Amino acid sequence: MRSDRERLLDMLDAIEAVKKYASKGRACFDTEELVQTWIIHHLMLLGEAAAQLSDAFCDKHPAMPWSKITGMRNVLIHGYFAIDNEVVWSAVEDDLPQLESEIRAWLME
C-alpha cells in the first residue's frame, strides 16, 4: 500500500502532466482531442490518488475540498459522456495552482 507521501507525489506528477499541455491554452484544449484526453486522464489519476489518501491525512487538512476532488474523478471516470469542458478547464486554471501549492507545502512538513 502506498503512503500518503507517495500519493501526494502521484498528485504532483498528475498536476505536472496537466500543466504540460494546459500551457498551450484553452483554444488548444477545446480543439485538440488528444490534449483533452491527456488532461482528463491526468485529472482522473489525481483524483484517484486523492481518494487513496488516509482519513487521518484528510482530517488533518479539512480546508481542502477532498469530496470535490474525488467527485470530479468520479464524473470523469463514470460519467464520461457528461463531462463539461468548462468545468474541467476551470479546475485546471483555478484549482490546480492552489492544490499544487498546498501539496508542496505538505510535503515539506
N, C-alpha and C positions, 0 to 999 in steps of 0.2 A: 504494500500500500504506500502511495506517495505521501510525503509530508506536506503540511501547509506551505512551507517554504518552496517546495518543488512545484506545488500548484500555483503559487504566486509567480514563480518563474515561467511556468507554462502560460499564464495570463499575459505576462510581459512579452513573451515570444509572439503570442497571437496579436497583441497590440502593435508590435513592430511590423508584423506581416501586413496588417491592415494599413498602417501608415505608408508602407512601401508603395501601394497603389492608390491610396486615397490622396496622396500628394499630387496626383495627376489631375485632380479636381472633380467637381460634381458632373460636369459635362461628360467626362470620360466614364465615370460610374454609370451614368444614365444610358450611354450608347454602346459601351463595350461589355458584352455578355461575360467574357472571361474575367474582367475586372470585378463585375458584380458578384460572380460566383466565388472568386477569391476572397473578397471582403466578407461576404456572408458566411463562407466556410470558416474563416478565422474568427468571426464573431461567435459562431457555434462552439468552436474549440474554447474560446474564452469563457463562454457561459458554462460549458461542461466542467472546466477547471474550477470555476467559482462554485458550482454546485457540489463539488467534491471537497471543498474546504470544511474543516471541522466545525461543529456547532460552537465549540469554545472560541475559535478564532472569530467567527461571525458575531458572536455575542460580545466579544471584546471590541468590535468595530461596528456598533449599531447604526452609525450615521450613513454607512454605505448601503445603498438600496439593493441588497442581495436578491430580494424577491424579483425586482425588476430585471436584474442581470440574468437570473436563471429563467425568468419568464420570457425574456426575449429569445433566449436559447430554445425554449420550448416551441415558441412560434416559428422560429427559423427551421427547426427540425420537423415538427409535426404539422405545421400549418403552412407548408411551403408555398402553396398557391395563393395564400392570403398575405404574403409579405408586402409591406408597404415601404417602397424605396425612400419615401420622405422620412419615415421613422428610422430606417437603417442609417441614412445619411446624417440625420440629426444626432444619432448616437455616436457616429464616427466623429463628427465635428464638435459636438457639445459635451459629450460624456467621456469619451476615451481619454482626452488630455488630463482631466481631473483624476480618473481612475488610475492612469499611469503614474501620476504624481503620488497618489496615495500608496500604491503598491511599492514604489521605490522607497518611500518613507518607512513603510512597514518592514521592508527587507533590511533596513538599517538598524532596526530595533534590536 
